[in-house]
Each structure stands twice: as C-alpha cells, then as structure tokens.
Amino acid sequence: MSEFGNTVNEFGEELTFETQTIKSSLVASTKAVYSLTNRDCFVEGQTIKGSPNIANGDYFQRLSDDSTYFVLTLSPETFASDLFYMYATKCNVAITIQRENEERDEYTGDLIGDGWEDIYTDVKCYRDIVTRTNKMTNDGGKDQTIYTLIIPHKYLISENDRVVMLSNQKGIETLTAYKVESTASQISGIDLVQMSLDLR
C-alpha cells in the first residue's frame, strides 16, 4: 500500500458498501457551492479503491451520520495507485419510478389498471429544486421551478417515466407525481434527470 493509502487506511473513516468496507477521508464539498442542498449533501476525499474497485453509482453507508450515499465520480490519484479521489452525495429523497403500462384488455382495448406500473420503489437518490417565479402566459400561470435528480444509472430511468416522491402540497407533505422530461448519462454510472409536475 502507498504512503498516502496507509494514511487513509489508518486515520480515515469506514464506509460500508454492499460487498465490502473501505476507508476514506471525506470532507464536505463546499468550494464555490451556492446551493444549500449541495452544501448539505456533497462530500469528497481520498478513498481506498477496494476489491473489487468501487464504481460510480455504488451506494454506501457512512457511519458518522448513519446516512446512505452514492458515488458520483472517481478520479485516480497520481501518486497513489491504491486510492481514488471520490465525489459522492448523500441521498436526500426516496422515490418510486413508474412506467406507463401498455397492457390492454383483449376485448375492449382499454388500458388495464390505472396505466402506471411501479418499476422500482424506495430508490434513494439526490434531489435538488430550484425555485423560480411562475411565468404568466395567455393560458395562465406556468410553473418555472426546476426539479432535478441525480440517480445511479442501473435504474435506467427514462423520458416520460413518472417519479413519485414526498412533496409539500397545500401545507401537507404528500406523495406527488413528476414527469421525467429529460435524462442525461454524461457520467458513467450516473443519470441526471430533469422533471416537471406530472399533469397527465
């Protein structure tokens, strides 16, 4: 193990992944961060690579705050082949991913059920909401709020899927449906998702 790896291994905190526990020296990732949500959730630091190597999208538990996190990006450390420099985020929401059910009654042709099928439930991910003033149009008020998720790629969330998660509605925290407007897989193992309130 490298000198840097030995230091992380001796003084770092334990992160528990699905198949292994490794050491990391994490700090809050707050440089030039203006979003309070980012400031609360993002962490970074030198991390033992693990065996097998940890990867983008892998979940882990951090004992220091008993929360679930997942890996966003990993960069090799130039002078320590046994370390990654890891960026990760705390999961701040659990969602249900639904997909339109195309199954139809063979006699009437009507959709069976309510048209939506749960694909994944209790999916832990990172949510950020950017508030903006409603825009007035000829058709009335238009919500300009930006709803985004960062989610591991393994769930294969897709355009036109429905995301159901807790949100404040009329002063009550209730399950609310959002439409997936677009997705991007610019980082291996991670999907970026933009949503709107689902009015379908």
Buried (B, 14 or more C-beta within 10 A) or exposed (E): EBEBBEBBBEEBBEBEBEEEEBBBBBEBBEEEEEEEBBEEBBBBBBBBBBEEEBBBBBBBBBEEEEBBBBBBBBEEBEEBEBBBBBBBBBBBBBBBBBBEBEEEEEEEEEBEEEBBBEBBEEBBBBBBEEEEEEEEEEEEEEEEEEBBBBBBBEBBBEEEBBBBBEBEEEEEEEEBBBBBEEBEEEBEBBBBBBBBEBEE
